[in-house]
Structures are given as structure tokens and as C-alpha cells.
């Protein structure tokens, strides 16, 4: 008998179990050194989770602090297909709790067709009885729910369900709770092919539960707290029929009852155009790298100055969403929004991107532009305009000219080399004036020039 449950959380859990188990299956295939490439390919095409069902709840007796306690557990049934050693497709059922614990299994290909408890629970007739009572339940079915979700989104956008190529669903309130799944050797396969990833996941390939900045959730950022949305879906399709939208992405709010509607607080930012070569200064999760990254679409948030949302198709064909801080030109910093493919950002990155804590980013934009023009690597700390002295383009040119008045430096370095040395020195030293920066750079370059001469035997 089903007890009360949160439908969206159950859907989320079914997706998580399916994706996690598919990854485990793939890792086992890739790690199996006895299989040749042909057999590995066969298993990659066949071995997978074909459906997940939510069966309901049972009470499991556990010993906690020396006392027997009954704990209510959600039960999920994973239905898998596998190739056996003879090349036949066999069906396997696996029962999991909502906290990812494997309880029992049933190999449907053998003559017994019985639920077999995991070793830890051998002899636990109460658990076996509970699973047997639930096994024919079908309270929620992942396949059915995914299809229903696709049909609702397609109807909202005026397209066919099969025209949705990828879908990212964002949980708009909760903060993320991360768990890293590892294989038996304690490692993860990071470089799965696009084909393998497509096999792993449903259309809903990204799950996000992270605050965008130090204070903002997606709901507050987009101003939709009162809309009753449980999720925000970013839909990718080359058949979108929205007026004025040629970016192939659309943003939709999903309510608790599964109904969907277009989010009207977002509009395409035409400053960035619809060309899939738009570039932003992308921070990685901890700010240790800032690199130019292409994005396919940028959405302006109404009533939000210089704050936007960017969307791109990542290396694995999945949708990646990021939060942008922009200036009045086309410069932008982005930070990733956590997903199954992207780890959550650190607090330092969220604070850097938070408009309440870092009100204007003019200095950061100017510094990053100087770094890019002179091929100098960036990280979050050295583009913060918190130095006692903030360098600008005119200063850079003037200091470079002064340094090139030194004959030894002028004989060895060109102007581009000098500017690069100046910026490297600025980002690593806390200088207070242009004169201090010039003198430190001259000293560093003369020492480097002396070392080069000694190596050449001059």
C-alpha cells in the first residue's frame, strides 16, 4: 500500500539510480580485460537499465545504538538487461532502497524466478515478505514519467516529443548534497564517449540542486518564487517554434502536477547574437582556472542588470548551464551551475559572482581583457581588482615602453614579451604603483636574460 511521497523527488531518485547503475555497468565492461573490443562494443549496446519503478515503502528493522528500530524505506526496482556468456539477452531485477542500498535481486532467466536477498540480509524473512508484497506494485514508472514529461514540454513549446534532443532539469530551491560514486578500484571513467553517455541517460541528462551565488537560488535569480515551479527545464531542439528564438534552447517552468509553462522573465540577449561561437570568461568550479569558453545561447534576466544565464552543449552532448556577470559590452564571466556532469562551485566562486558581494566587476573585466590579449593565464584570485594598484591598458603600454629603454632587455625581448612579463609580475606581486611594477619587472627580466646568456655560454 503506497504511503505519502513526493512525486518529483521520487522521479529524481529513479533517474539517479538509473544513471548511476548504467555508469557502473559501463565501468565494469571497460575494466574487463578478458573482453576484446568487439565483445565490449556488444555489451555496451545491450547491457543497460531499461526501466526503474517506484514500488512504495516497507519498514525495515535495524539495530541503532543497541536498540531495534523500524525504519521506513522507499523501495525501487531496477530492471536491467544483460548479455550472458552465450550471447543471450537476460533480464535481471534489482531492489534498492532510497538511500542506494542493494537489498535483493532476481535473475529472470533462471528457472527459479525468485527474489534472492543480498548477503547482508540473508534469513531476513520480514524484508523478503515486504519485497514480495511490493513486487507487482507500479506506483511510478520512470519510462512513463519521462514520456509524460517530454509530451508536456513538447506541447508547451509547440513541437513533437521526439524533437527534444536534450533536456536539463534544474531544482530551483535545494542546495546540492554530493556523493562521489567510485568503482571497486576507487577510480572513475571520466572520458566516456558521447555515444556511451547517450546510452547511459534519459532525455533528462542533467540534474542541478545548487545555489547560483552565495545567496541566490535559481528561483530568486529568475524572480519566479511565487510561480509554484518545482523544476526549471532547459530544452534543446532544432524544431523550436518560438517567435524570435533561433538559438535552439528554451526555458520552461515545471509545476508539482507536471504541467509546464514558458518562463517569461528570460529573453534572448541579442548583444551576444545567436551564433554558437559566443565566448565568455569561464571560471572552473574552484576558480583556479579562467578560460574562454563557447556558449550557444545567452538569456537576459528581466529586471536584473548585468546578470544572465548561458547555455551550451558540453563535450558529452549534455546541456551545461552557467550563471553570467556581464558588462555593458560583450564581456562576461561565467560560473558553472552544478550538475551530474559538473561539480558544485566553491563558496569563494559563488561570492566572486554574487552581485551583493562583488557589486561591479569593471576592474575584473579590464584585467581579463589585458590577460587575454597578451596570452597570460588567468585564475579568479589574480583577476580580482583588490590589488593596491590596478593596472590598465595605458599603463601597460607606458611601462612596456619604459622597460624597452633598457638596452639589454631590448636586445633579447620584443614588446609582446615585455607586456607578458609585466602582467605576470602584476598578478604574482602586490605592487602599489606603476613605478614599483616597472622596477620589479626590469629586475626579473634582467635576471632571466642573464640566465639565458649563461645557458648559451655567452
N, C-alpha and C positions, 0 to 999 in steps of 0.2 A: 504494500500500500504506500503510495507516494506521500511524503510529508512536504511541508513548505520548502521551497527552494527559489533561488534567484536564477531565472532563465538565462540572463546574459552571462552570469558567472559560470554557469554550467556549460554553456556554449564555448566560452573561453577555455575552460578546462578540457573539454573534448578536443579542441584544436591543439592545445598544448600537448596532451597525451599523444595524439596522432603524429604531430611533428617530431616530438622527442623520440618516439618509438621508431619512426621512419629513419631518423638520423642514426639511431643505434643499429638498425638493420643495415644501413649503408656502410657504417663504420666496420661492422663485422665482415661484410663482403670485401671491402677494401683491405682489411687487415689479414684476410685468409690467404696465406702464402701458398697453399696447396692448390688453389684455383688458378687456372690460366685466364688470360684476358677474355677469351670467348665465353667461358662459363661465368666470369664475373659480370660481363655485359648482360648475359641471360638473366642472372639473378637480380641485377639492378632494374631490369624491365618488369620482373614478375613479383619479387619479394617486396611487400608493402602492406601498410594498414589500408584496408578497403572501407572500413566504417568504424564509428565509435557510437555506442549507445549509453545513455544515462539510465540506469535501472532503478535508482531510488536510494534508500538509506537502510542500513542494518545497524544493530547495536553489537559492538564487539567488546568482549570483556578483556580488560588489560589490568596488569598489576602496576600500580603507580604508588611510589613511596611505601611499598609493602602492603598496600590495600588493593583489593579487587574493585575496579571501577568500570562501569559500562560506558563506552564512548560511541557516540553516533557517527557513523562513517558513510560518506557518499560512495556509491559503487558504480564503476564504469566498466563496460565490456568492450574490449578492443578486438575487432575481427580482422585477422590477418590472412594473407595467402603467401605460401612459400613453395619453392621448388624442392622436392625431395631428392635423394641421391640418384634416383632412377629418372629424374627429369619430369616427374608428375607434379601437378599443382595440388597442394593440400591446403585445407582450411584449418586455422588454429584460432581458438578463442582464449583471451586472457582477461582476467578480472583484476582491476586495480581500485585502490581507494582514492579518495580525493586528494590525499597527501602523497600520492605517487607510489604507494606500497603495493607490490605484486602479491595477490592473495592466492590465486589459483589459475589453472589453465585446463583446456580441453582440446586435445588433438582430434579433430573431427574425422580424420582419415582412418583412425584405428577402429577396431570392431567394438570397442567398449563404449565410446561416446559418453564418457563420464567426466565430471568435474574432479580434478585432482588438486588437492591443496598443496601450496608451497611448503617446502621442508619445515619452515619455522612453525607452521600451523598444522602439521600432521596430527591427526587424532582430535582436532577441534570440531566436533560434530555440530556445535552451535553455529560456527561460521559456515560449514558446509550446508547445513539446513537453510541458513539465511540466504546463501547464494542460490540454492536450488529453488527457493521460493521466488527469487527475483529474476531468474534466468530468462523467463519468457516475457518479462516486462519490456516496454518500449516507450518510456515516458518521453524521452527526447532522442532523436536520431540525428547525428552530425550531417549525414548526406542530405536529409530532408531539410534541415535548418539552413544549411549552406545554399541549397537551391532556392529556398523561400527568400533568403536574404538577397540573393542575386536577382531574383524576379522583382522584388520590391524596389531595389536600387535601379534596375533597368527601367521599370515603369516610371519612376520619378524622373529619370533622365531622358526618357523617350527613345530608348534603344532596346535591343534584344539582349537577354541574359548572356548568350554566347559571345556577344560583342565586348563584354567586360574582360579585358586581358589581365588585369591585376587589380588588387584591392588592398588598401591599407586601412585597418580599423584602429582608431585611437580612443582609448579610455580617457575621458576628459577630466576626471577628478583625482583618481588614486595615484599615490606615489608608487614607484616600482619596488618590488621585492625580488631580487635577483638570486638565481641559483644556477651555478655552472654545472652542466652535465658533462661528465667525462666518461671515456671508455675505460676498459679494465687496465690499460697501461697508463692511465692518467693523462691522456692527450686528446686533443680534438682535431678532427679533419676540417681545416679552415677553407681549403681550396677545392670544394666540390664544384663540378661543372654546372653550368646553367641548366642543362638537361636534368641532372640529378636533383637540383633544387626544385625544379618544376615538378618532378616526380614526388618529392617529399611532401609538398604543401598543397593545401587547398587554394582556392582563389584568394582567400584572406591570408596573405603571407606575412603580414606584419602586425604585431600586437604592441601597443605602446601604453605605458602607465606612468609616465614621468612628468614632473613639473617642468615647464618650459624654461622658466628662470627661477631665481631664488624664491619668488613669491607667487608667480603666475602659473595657473593650470591652463590647459587649452581652452577650457570653458570661459575662464575670466579673460583670457587674452582675446578671444574672439567675441566676447560680450554676449554669450548665449547661455548664461547661467540659469535663466528663467524659461528656457525652451523645453526642458524636460528630456534633453538628449542623454542617452547612456553611452553612445559612441559617436565618433565622427569618422566617416568613411571618405578616403581619398580614392577615387575611381579612375582607372586608366583605360581609355578606349579610343580607338581611331574612328569611332562612329558617333561621337557625341553630337547632339543636335542643338546645343545651346547657342543662342544668338551671341555673336562676337567672341566665342571661345574657340580658338583654333589650337589650343595647347594640348589637347587630348586628356586633360585632367579636369575633374570636377570634385567639389567638396559637398558632402551630404551629411545631414544630421540623422541619427537613428534613435528612435524613442524606445521605451521599455517594451511596448507592444509589438516592436518590429517595424512599425511604419517609418517612412523616411521622407525628408523634405530638404530641398536645396537650402544651404546656409547663405543668407543674404547679407552677411557682414563682410564677405570677401568679394573682391573683384580683381580681375587680371591687371597687373601693373604693366601698362604699355610702355613705360620707360625702358623696361628690360626687353620688350618685344616678345615675340612668340618663337624666336629662333632657339633651337636646343643647344646653343653654344654660349649662352649667358654664363659668366664666370663670377663667382663670389670668393671672398677670403674665408675658407672653411677651417674652423677650429676642429681638431680632433677631440675626443672625449675628455682629456685632461689638460688641453691647451698646450701640450708640448710641441705641437706642430700646427702651423697655419699655412695652408697651401691653397692655390687657386683650384676651384672645383667647378665643373659644369653643372648647371641645373636646367631642367626642361621648362619649368614654369614658376613664376613668382606671383603670389597673390597679396594685394594690398589689403590691410585690415581697416575697415571704415572707422573713423574717429580715433585712429592710432597713428600718430606721426612717427615716421621713420621706423616702423615695426611691421614686418611682413613674414609670410610663410613661403618657403621654397619647397619644390617637389622635384625629385629626379628619379630616374630608373637606375638602380645600382648595378654593380658588376655582375650580380647573380640574377638580374632580371626582376628584382623585387623593388617595391616602392620605398624610397627613403625620404623622410620629411625632416626639414630643418627650420629653425627659427632665425630670422634675419634682423639685424640692425642696419639701417641704410642711412646714407646722407642725401643731400639734395641732388647729387649727380647719380651715377650708376654704381657707386662703390657700395659694398655690403660686406658685413661679417656674418657668418652663419655658425650655428652650433647644432649638432645632431640632436634629434628627439629620440629617446631610447626606443629600441625595438628588439625583436628576436634576432635581428641582424646587427644591431648597433647597441653597444653597451651604454648605460646611463652616463651622462656627463657628471663631472665632479662639481662640488659646491663652488669652487673657485671660478669655473667656467660659467656657471649659472649667474654668479654675482657679476662677472665681467659683462655678461649680456643683459643684465637686469637694468632697465631704464631708470628704476628708482635709485639704484646704487651708482650707476655709471650714466649720468644724465645725457651728456653729449660726448660723442666719440670722434669729434673733428680731428683731434691730435692723432688718434689711432689710425684714422683713415689716411692722413697725410704721411705718417711714418710708414705705413704698409705700402703706400704707393712708391715711396722712395726705395724701400727694400726691393719691391718687385722690379722696378726699373733698372736697378743695379745688381740684380741676381743675388740678393742676400737672403739667406734663410730666415724665417720668422718663427717665433713662438709667442704665446699670449703675453708672457711677462715682459719681453723686450719690445712689444708694441704699445704697452700701456704708457700713456703720457704722464707718468708720475715722476720722471726724471727731473732733477733740479733744472736742467736745461733741455728743452725740446728742440731738436734740430728741424730745419725746414729746407726746402729745395734751394732757396737763395743762399742760405748759409753753407749748404753742401758744396755748391759751385765755388763760392768765395774761398772756403777753406781749402778745397782741392787746388785752386789757383795758387794760393799762398804756399802750399806744400811743394808744388811743382817748381817753385823758385829755387828749391834745393837741387843743386846740380847732380849730386849722387842719386837722388831719387828719380829725377827726370831722365837720367841715363838708363834706368832699369825698369821704370813703370810708366804706363800711359795713364791718361786722365781717368779712364774707366776703372783701372786697378786702384788708383788713389781713392776714388769715391767709395769703392767697395771696402777698402781698409778703414776709411773714416767711419762708415756705418757699422762695421764690425766692432770697432773700438767704442762707438757710442752705445751700442747695445750691451756691451760687457762691462763698461766702466761708468760709475756715477759721476759724470762730469758736470760742472756748474756753469761753464762759459764756453763760447766758441774757441777762445784762445787756449783754454785748457785742453779741449778736444784736439785742436791742431797740434799742440806740442806733444801730447801723448801719442798721436798718430805718427808724427815725424820720428819720434824715438823708436816706436815699434817697427816702422818701415826700415829705418837705418839698420836696426839690429837684424832684421830679416834679410836685408840686402847684403850685409856683411857675411851672414851665414851662407848665402848663395855663392858669394865670391870664394869663400873658403872651400866649399864643396867642389867648385870648379878648379881649385888650385891656383887662383889668381893672387 
